[in-house]
Amino acid sequence: MGILDGKKALVTGVASNRSIAWGIAQALYSQGAEVALTYQNDKLKSRVQQCAEACGNGPTMPLDVTSGEDIANAFAELGKHWDGLDILVHAVGFAPREELEGSFVDNTTRDGWSLSQDISAYSFAALAKAARPMMQGRNASLLTLTYLGGERAVPNYNVMGPAKAALEASVRYMAQDLGAEGIRVNGISAGPVRTLAASGIGDFRRMLDYNAAAAPLKRNIGIDEIGNAGAFLASDLASGITGEILHVDCGFHAIALGGNEAG
Ligand code: NAP
């Protein structure tokens, strides 16, 4: 018996078997949930279908979150398979690579700012709006992924920092808005993980090494651990938790001067 038996979950953002979304999809499935996956474009379709086969062979569908039409089509497609939705995982983020290094002030552009806010922050509210009708009367749960760079200035994270800050504020506004319908909204602030998206951040290796040395647990986080935290937040065990950002980062957020190895 799992903590998500009978629940239906839509997971966005699986790009590879290193994706945080993949860690979450596996954890949701192993706790009993049925899992549907989305892919941004045809390039990723077969890879995402393989992932779907490994977690119960649920529906897969295209979804580029910059397109309102895509969002509507994805939920129309989901509605053909399922009569309701209990869990939505938003694990999507993007900023232009050239804006993820060097000087924040010099390198941030109007277009880069708008695009990163659109894909990384606005899309969470847009997906919630589309999911809302399918989530009625089910004690449903929305979950997003954020990073410490939304709270503190992290070298090279640059334009993604304000996007994550907006995303975290959205968690609180969405929690307030949807709470009366029993829908909970939370975020996981994950420690650094080597993924495709992370490879676009300048000097990411240093971020990983620094975190592993300084974090209280003296290591980096795994996507299985982020997945387990996601399964908990999505489950009825977390029925009293909403509007929360849970740090799943081996404790890095809690320290100021790290271990002697850091620096
Ligand atoms: P990832 O495996 O590269 O996943 C990012 C996903 O976002 C990919 O599936 C990507 O699809 C998708 N995406 C980008 N633009 C999209 C669009 N317009 N429409 C739909 N999907 C789009 O990287 P990840 O690190 O697991 O990222 C997942 C989330 O975790 C992101 O929000 C990220 O900021 C957050 N996070 C990551 C870390 C870390 O260190 N890795 C730490 C904390 C939080 P394509 O590959 O097709 O572009």
Boltz pocket constraint, residues with backbone or C-beta under 6 A from the ligand:
constraints:
  - pocket:
      binder: B
      contacts: [[A, 12], [A, 13], [A, 14], [A, 15], [A, 16], [A, 18], [A, 19], [A, 20], [A, 21], [A, 39], [A, 40], [A, 41], [A, 44], [A, 63], [A, 64], [A, 65], [A, 66], [A, 90], [A, 91], [A, 92], [A, 93], [A, 94], [A, 119], [A, 120], [A, 145], [A, 146], [A, 147], [A, 148], [A, 188], [A, 189], [A, 190], [A, 191], [A, 192], [A, 193], [A, 194], [A, 195], [A, 196], [A, 197], [A, 198]]
      max_distance: 6.0
